[in-house]
Amino acid sequence: MSSIIFPQPFKAVGCSDCRNLDALGFDFTMAFQPILNVRSGQPWAYEALVRGINGESAFSILSQVNDGNRYRFDQSCRVKAIELATRWGLLDLPDCLLSINFLPKAVYRAETCIRATLEAAREFGFPLNRLMFEVTEGERVDDPLHLQSIFTEYEKQGFITAIDDFGSGYSGLNLLATFQPKVLKIDMALTRDLDHDAVRQAIVAGIVLVAGKLNITVVAEGVETVGESTALQGLGIDLQQGYLFARPAIGELPLKP
């Protein structure tokens, strides 16, 4: 693995420290959007999406993240997602997952940087095997071996690993060849108008085939129409996420039975 330069003196942040948003310099909350099993009609997971405390966009928050606060922000997101998901009753849904996005460049040493996550899970009684961590393919991965080490450590802890926005970013199949997550989330650019686009259908069918051979679960993102959902089901994708089912919501878990 190539060496990693810390942007500031490294200090592991504990769970209580991650709630100290004064040190972070700005406040935020989480909106939750379900990933639905369209065959059963039940939520399979909820993705925690960062928002401003008054509902401001993710961009308004992420634009304040820099090399000086990236680590604390990443840790704070994990703790807040677990805390709020527990408050809104996610643990009432048997086997339903909580999906959290993480920033690979904020994880210096996976075994150390995971401490706040483990503390929060213990505090709120959240099973580790119901936590899924997504890394977006849209973020350039300068050190694939570093990302691979993160995934290895996370899976050792019992977490589920996922590649988000697959098909939209820098690496595509090369990223998948380097390491295999448990879950692959197909980007909305491939699901859009899928029912009317034979090329997209062929590409998604190929992804499903590869994922099946690698024992990877496939989720489709950005589903907005019944036609798209039906076409995805026809290709074998029952796990779907998008505005067709529910928009991200603050203070609740949409579609929670």
Secondary structure, DSSP 8 states (H G I E B T S, - for coil): ------SS------HHHHT-HHHHTS--EEEEEEEEETTTTEEEEEEEEEE-TTS--HHHHHTT--TTTHHHHHHHHHHHHHHHHHHTTGGGSTT-EEEEE--GGG-SSHHHHTHHHHHHHHHHT--GGGEEEEEETTS--S-HHHHHHHHHHHHHHT-EEEEEEETSSS-THHHHHH---SEEEE-HHHHTTGGG-HHHHHHHHHHHHHHHHTT-EEEE----SHHHHHHHHHTT--EE-STTT---EESS-TT--
